[in-house]
Amino acid sequence: MDIGEATVGGTLSAGGLGTASFRHGLQVDQVERLDVVTGTGERVVCSRSRNAALFDAVRGGQGQFGVIVEAWIRLRRAGSRIRQYQLLYRDFDRFADDFERVVGDGRFDHLKAETRLHTGKIIMAAGIEYDDDVDDGDALRGLGHDDVTSNDAVDVGRAGIYPAWGFSRRNHHPWRDWFLPWSTLRTLIAQPWLTPRSVPRAPFSWTGVYPIRAAPEAAPLVMRPQGNLITSYSILAVLGDHDWATRLTGRLREIDRTLVGLGAKSYLSGHVAYAHGGWEEHYGDQLALAKQWKREFDPNGVFEPNGLPFG
Ligand SMILES: Cc1cc2nc3c(=O)[nH]c(=O)nc-3n(C[C@H](O)[C@H](O)[C@H](O)COP(=O)(O)OP(=O)(O)OC[C@H]3O[C@@H](n4cnc5c(N)ncnc54)[C@H](O)[C@@H]3O)c2cc1C
């Protein structure tokens, strides 16, 4: 996760992706056990082997089946420092070749990339956690970037976190996130559906990708394309102008249709509103299962549907 504001329960109800997802997948796929209070008021312990249906329902369940009150999530040891590289490319194909290479060879511990629409550049943000030192020559060997900067930080957990001003309530924040097949990477970074007039200049917008490794036993209600490796794609903007924000929100709905045509599934990270047919398209065969879970775990409809199609 690259924000400090979201809660553990809220993130597990959506999915949870960040710069380490290219190696570790989504946060929901790293959960060992949950304690959940269902709609009937029962507190139930669930895991892959115990009350597995509830475990599958609440992970990515958008708060529709129960309240997660405790979570056991796998942890790993982090390095004591992190070096963050910003590799700048003007040639998108050269970037894509390098991105595929570093996702595969695992030389970095953190990865994401961002297209800067107004300047025609693409930035790979790559981090290495370390205890003693990092050899820049080894880290960047064979890569074809046009320019690179780096900085070191000691607070590894918070190093990639977005600044709080980006989320100020004084501004409008049109945003959407999707999961797409990895094969769409070159189309996504070129973003033929956006013009420099659609979104404000960086840092007031972020349009980019996070590679995401598939999990063997993925949470079934976090809808995503098939494949060992997928990518997220996000368009986020910070706008003071209400009319511009309204226009962009409409444009994001149109872009959703284009991306779904490329095999995308929406990441339900907030305010995704589909009509009934849209939800059927989104959930596919899982919709019937989710409705069954809703009847089982929230028979009296205690949890607000919030536009979701499970009731
Ligand atoms: C500014 C911003 C930046 C974000 N950046 C990222 C990011 O980097 N990576 C990423 O993966 N996602 C990101 N998200 C999406 C975020 O993970 C989801 O919106 C998440 O659901 C927010 O959690 P919350 O604690 O704010 O929950 P809320 O917004 O309060 O609730 C969101 C949903 O989760 C449910 N919920 C909340 N708590 C629980 C609980 N304890 N048990 C069961 N259901 C619960 C609610 O019912 C609701 O449906 C971002 C969101 C925002 C607003």
The ligand as an SDF file (V2000), in Angstrom:
LIG
                    3D

 53 58  0  0  0  0  0  0  0  0999 V2000
   -6.2940    8.2930   -1.2490 C   0  0  0  0  0  0  0  0  0  0  0  0
   -6.3630    6.8230   -1.5390 C   0  0  0  0  0  0  0  0  0  0  0  0
   -5.2040    6.1450   -1.9530 C   0  0  0  0  0  0  0  0  0  0  0  0
   -5.2630    4.7650   -2.1680 C   0  0  0  0  0  0  0  0  0  0  0  0
   -4.1170    4.0860   -2.5120 N   0  0  0  0  0  0  0  0  0  0  0  0
   -4.1610    2.7380   -2.6200 C   0  0  0  0  0  0  0  0  0  0  0  0
   -2.9870    1.9670   -2.8510 C   0  0  0  0  0  0  0  0  0  0  0  0
   -1.8690    2.4740   -2.9450 O   0  0  0  0  0  0  0  0  0  0  0  0
   -3.1190    0.6240   -2.9490 N   0  0  0  0  0  0  0  0  0  0  0  0
   -4.3290    0.0000   -2.8310 C   0  0  0  0  0  0  0  0  0  0  0  0
   -4.4050   -1.2080   -2.9130 O   0  0  0  0  0  0  0  0  0  0  0  0
   -5.4530    0.7070   -2.6000 N   0  0  0  0  0  0  0  0  0  0  0  0
   -5.3900    2.0510   -2.5030 C   0  0  0  0  0  0  0  0  0  0  0  0
   -6.5430    2.7480   -2.2520 N   0  0  0  0  0  0  0  0  0  0  0  0
   -7.8090    2.0290   -2.1700 C   0  0  0  0  0  0  0  0  0  0  0  0
   -8.0640    1.5360   -0.7560 C   0  0  0  0  0  0  0  0  0  0  0  0
   -7.3010    0.3690   -0.5030 O   0  0  0  0  0  0  0  0  0  0  0  0
   -9.5460    1.1740   -0.6190 C   0  0  0  0  0  0  0  0  0  0  0  0
  -10.3380    2.2880   -0.9230 O   0  0  0  0  0  0  0  0  0  0  0  0
   -9.8360    0.6800    0.7930 C   0  0  0  0  0  0  0  0  0  0  0  0
  -11.0720    0.0130    0.7890 O   0  0  0  0  0  0  0  0  0  0  0  0
   -9.8490    1.8610    1.7370 C   0  0  0  0  0  0  0  0  0  0  0  0
   -9.8710    1.4010    3.0500 O   0  0  0  0  0  0  0  0  0  0  0  0
  -10.4580    2.3280    4.2310 P   0  0  0  0  0  0  0  0  0  0  0  0
   -9.8530    1.8150    5.4720 O   0  0  0  0  0  0  0  0  0  0  0  0
  -10.2690    3.7790    3.9040 O   0  0  0  0  0  0  0  0  0  0  0  0
  -11.9580    1.8950    4.1890 O   0  0  0  0  0  0  0  0  0  0  0  0
  -13.2850    2.7100    3.9170 P   0  0  0  0  0  0  0  0  0  0  0  0
  -13.1120    3.6730    2.7870 O   0  0  0  0  0  0  0  0  0  0  0  0
  -13.8080    3.1850    5.2110 O   0  0  0  0  0  0  0  0  0  0  0  0
  -14.1930    1.5000    3.4070 O   0  0  0  0  0  0  0  0  0  0  0  0
  -13.9590    0.9290    2.1380 C   0  0  0  0  0  0  0  0  0  0  0  0
  -14.7230   -0.3940    2.0520 C   0  0  0  0  0  0  0  0  0  0  0  0
  -14.1540   -1.3370    2.9420 O   0  0  0  0  0  0  0  0  0  0  0  0
  -15.1350   -1.8040    3.8470 C   0  0  0  0  0  0  0  0  0  0  0  0
  -14.4760   -1.9630    5.1480 N   0  0  0  0  0  0  0  0  0  0  0  0
  -13.7570   -1.0100    5.8320 C   0  0  0  0  0  0  0  0  0  0  0  0
  -13.2950   -1.5450    6.9820 N   0  0  0  0  0  0  0  0  0  0  0  0
  -13.7260   -2.8440    7.0180 C   0  0  0  0  0  0  0  0  0  0  0  0
  -13.5670   -3.9220    7.9530 C   0  0  0  0  0  0  0  0  0  0  0  0
  -12.8660   -3.7650    9.0700 N   0  0  0  0  0  0  0  0  0  0  0  0
  -14.1560   -5.0970    7.6610 N   0  0  0  0  0  0  0  0  0  0  0  0
  -14.8710   -5.2770    6.5400 C   0  0  0  0  0  0  0  0  0  0  0  0
  -15.0590   -4.3070    5.6220 N   0  0  0  0  0  0  0  0  0  0  0  0
  -14.4880   -3.1130    5.8670 C   0  0  0  0  0  0  0  0  0  0  0  0
  -16.2070   -0.7630    3.8720 C   0  0  0  0  0  0  0  0  0  0  0  0
  -17.4620   -1.3580    4.1860 O   0  0  0  0  0  0  0  0  0  0  0  0
  -16.1930   -0.2590    2.4350 C   0  0  0  0  0  0  0  0  0  0  0  0
  -16.9330   -1.1090    1.5880 O   0  0  0  0  0  0  0  0  0  0  0  0
   -6.5010    4.1060   -2.0270 C   0  0  0  0  0  0  0  0  0  0  0  0
   -7.6490    4.8050   -1.6250 C   0  0  0  0  0  0  0  0  0  0  0  0
   -7.5760    6.1500   -1.3830 C   0  0  0  0  0  0  0  0  0  0  0  0
   -8.8110    6.8710   -0.9210 C   0  0  0  0  0  0  0  0  0  0  0  0
  1  2  1  0
  2  3  1  0
  2 52  2  0
  3  4  2  0
  4  5  1  0
  4 50  1  0
  5  6  2  0
  6  7  1  0
  6 13  1  0
  7  8  2  0
  7  9  1  0
  9 10  1  0
 10 11  2  0
 10 12  1  0
 12 13  2  0
 13 14  1  0
 14 15  1  0
 14 50  1  0
 15 16  1  0
 16 17  1  0
 16 18  1  0
 18 19  1  0
 18 20  1  0
 20 21  1  0
 20 22  1  0
 22 23  1  0
 23 24  1  0
 24 25  2  0
 24 26  1  0
 24 27  1  0
 27 28  1  0
 28 29  2  0
 28 30  1  0
 28 31  1  0
 31 32  1  0
 32 33  1  0
 33 34  1  0
 33 48  1  0
 34 35  1  0
 35 36  1  0
 35 46  1  0
 36 37  1  0
 36 45  1  0
 37 38  2  0
 38 39  1  0
 39 40  1  0
 39 45  2  0
 40 41  1  0
 40 42  2  0
 42 43  1  0
 43 44  2  0
 44 45  1  0
 46 47  1  0
 46 48  1  0
 48 49  1  0
 50 51  2  0
 51 52  1  0
 52 53  1  0
M  END
$$$$
